[in-house]
Amino acid sequence: MKVLLINPPCGVRTIGLKNLTKIEPLNLELLGATIKDRHEVRLVDMEVAPKDLSRILVDFTPDIVGVTSEVVHVETAKQALSVVRLSAPNCLTVVGGHHPTVWPQDFLDPLIDLLVQGEGTESFAEICDAYEGGATSFSHIAGLMIRDGGKLVATAPRPMPLTLDHQPMPDRSLTKRYRSRYYYLWEKRIAAVRSSVGCSFPCVFCSPRIYSKGNFISRSPELLIEEISGLEEDFVYLCDDHAFHDPERMHKLADMILSAGIKKRYFTYARVDSIVENRELFALWARAGLQLVMSGIESLDYDMLKRTGKRIEKGQDVEALGILGDLGIGMSAGFLVEDNFTPKDFARIDDFVKQHPAIILTEYTPLTPLPGTVLHRKVEDDIITKDGQFYDLQHFLMPTRTPTKELYRMMRDAYGKVVLRAIIRVGLWRPSNWSWHYFKMIKGLIRNFFALGQAHVMFDKAAHTEQKDGN
């Protein structure tokens, strides 16, 4: 049986990292690896090659189509399925991923037959096998939502796994033709590895906890070292929600990397309290090749941190930055932009960053009520648009006290300083570090610069249209 897996592109209204990084669709590579011994599998990555879907449908008519979706992909996932339906009108369409798990109602559409919720490798394999066997009903498969007329009907719940060790190694042969196009900012080649999923911390704006139902689910160091050692790329993104949740596991993994003599560089997420509490562990990871961590500092106002459920103690951000600086590890520091920000608030953050050279990058994120989160439930009536393309952590989705035009302008100006500082602190200005890839990064920066300048116009126009259509 023929199975087509699709990674849809971000929408045209989405901005931010979309223009600065492309990461392999690891979840689809896992699905492909699960079923490749029984079915013929193709993968299309429309994020890096939007026209590939039409090309592949010329000589490949799928029986089943699986599409993954984050919130920014809702409409483009449906658009991809509509294209497939023209070539394969009788194919079974399946949507899975993060957003269908936390907010399935966005996928009640005649184009979509089934939704897979949670960790979907087993569910999707069972769907493929049942469909090949002639099944017309899938109600016996756990972990699904099935479109039944004008509603979605859930099958028996599939518990979240206790470990990721049952999942196969990702089938990276499925993305072979795209791999040279996966990059992260100034890193021109990147591979993604998922060592765990989920987070147990109660931040009101974050959805990984909702997805994993508060569980932290990890993959064993033995399997991870096997996967990492087989990668061709030298820069590895550990795309975990909270990689250092289990310090003992990460200590073992770093030891195994060093013992195996693997020479790669790593980027992952780490809470500042994890850094403070595990200095020796981060020193070990510095030796293993950890170069950059993303940390949500969020705010310099500790009362604000308490309101968001961040649970960071006063001074831990500064202590963590001192530790990283001593170890030669850089930080990509995330800050929330509140709806009443003024130039003084941006200047305060900029002054903080100036004082801490360990901060290589600074990310400015409007407080975003991602569907399914505690914050979303609290402010749902105030959200201006339901268009998922705007849920990119760069748009203001609720009414603001400072005019949005001014907020976007201040964000744009702040990012200008971020770029110049990164060039200096990373040493990109040195001729010895220059790469033709930087032109791609510069192109993305220019796109974001102009997009932020027009963000209020695009958003207001879309929201007005949405409101008009709703009435």
Helices and strands as residue ranges (DSSP letters): E 2-7, G 17-19, E 21-22, H 26-35, E 40-45, H 52-56, E 64-68, G 71-73, H 74-87, E 92-96, H 98-102, G 104-107, E 114-116, H 121-132, E 144-148, E 151-154, G 172-181, E 183-184, E 191-193, E 196-197, H 208-212, E 217-218, H 221-229, E 235-238, G 243-245, H 247-260, E 265-269, H 272-277, H 279-288, E 290-298, H 302-308, H 316-327, E 330-337, H 343-355, E 359-366, H 374-379, G 380-382, G 388-390, H 404-426, G 431-433, H 438-470
